[in-house]
Amino acid sequence: ETTTLGACHMLRTLLAHPGELARVRVDRSLVPNAVRESLRYEFGSIAPVVPRFALEAVTLHGQTIRKGDMVLLSTASANRDPAAFPDPDRFDVGRDTRSTVTFGHGPRYCLGANLAMQELGCMLEALLDLMPDSARLVESECAWEQVGLMRRPLRFVVDFG
């Protein structure tokens, strides 16, 4: 389901940024980076926090997190960190996306990340072939639901013109 949700959010983001979508249409070599940038930019809408447990006690901003305490990490916040991503609230399919933490990092890196990005890239390639330039998201007719940590569409309406 996460790849399906990622595809919906990727399409929503690209349709909301027609200039960036046009860049990808003109230069298909941008597809892999457009996938990663879409996930960086919009992942907070899919899964806003990731639960983890502290392996050791640590003090952060004057507060002690004890060993075993649950903490909620915000990958969305990390992916919008201006120290890692200049102008982080701007969607840019040409941005350097190597520092994204959408799929985690280190020993917690998602085993399915490469497959998910390949699938999303294939979906985007197919959409670019299928979807006319006039396609627009009808945001007023879309409906979303929160299911656990995930936000998924109940209705996702695209006007193909």
PELIN-V584643 format. One record per backbone hydrogen bond with DSSP energy under -0.5 kcal/mol. NH is the residue of the N-H (numbers start at 1). CO is the residue of the C=O. E is the energy in kcal/mol with one decimal. If there is no record, write none. Layout:
# PELIN-V584643
nh=<NH NH>
co=<CO CO>
e=<E E>
This chain:
# PELIN-V584643
nh=<5 6 7 8 9 10 11 12 13 14 15 16 17 17 20 21 22 23 24 25 26 27 28 30 31 34 35 36 37 38 39 40 41 42 43 45 46 46 47 48 50 52 54 58 60 60 63 65 65 66 68 69 71 73 73 75 76 78 79 80 81 84 85 88 90 92 95 97 100 104 108 109 110 113 116 117 118 119 120 121 122 123 124 125 126 127 128 129 130 131 135 136 138 139 141 142 143 145 147 147 148 150 151 152 152 154 155 158 159 160>
co=<1 2 3 4 5 6 7 8 9 10 11 12 13 14 17 17 18 19 20 21 22 23 26 27 28 30 31 32 33 34 35 36 37 38 39 42 42 43 43 149 73 71 69 65 58 63 60 58 63 64 54 66 52 50 71 73 48 74 75 77 78 81 81 85 87 90 92 95 97 101 105 106 103 110 112 113 114 115 116 117 118 119 120 121 122 123 124 125 126 127 132 159 157 137 138 139 155 152 145 150 146 147 46 145 150 143 143 156 136 158>
e=<-2.7 -2.7 -2.2 -2.1 -2.6 -2.4 -2.6 -2.6 -2.5 -2.6 -2.7 -1.7 -0.7 -0.8 -0.8 -2.2 -2.4 -1.6 -1.8 -2.3 -2.1 -2.2 -0.5 -2.2 -1.7 -2.9 -2.2 -2.0 -3.1 -2.2 -2.2 -2.4 -2.9 -2.6 -1.7 -2.1 -0.6 -1.1 -2.5 -0.7 -2.6 -2.7 -2.7 -2.4 -0.5 -3.1 -1.8 -3.4 -0.5 -0.6 -3.0 -2.3 -3.1 -2.8 -0.6 -0.9 -0.6 -2.1 -2.6 -1.1 -1.4 -1.3 -2.7 -0.6 -1.9 -0.6 -1.8 -0.7 -1.6 -1.8 -1.7 -2.0 -3.0 -1.4 -2.9 -2.6 -2.1 -2.9 -2.8 -2.2 -2.4 -2.5 -2.6 -2.5 -2.4 -2.6 -2.5 -1.6 -2.2 -3.4 -2.0 -2.4 -2.9 -1.2 -1.9 -1.2 -1.9 -2.8 -0.6 -3.6 -0.5 -2.4 -0.8 -2.7 -0.5 -3.6 -1.7 -0.6 -3.1 -0.7>
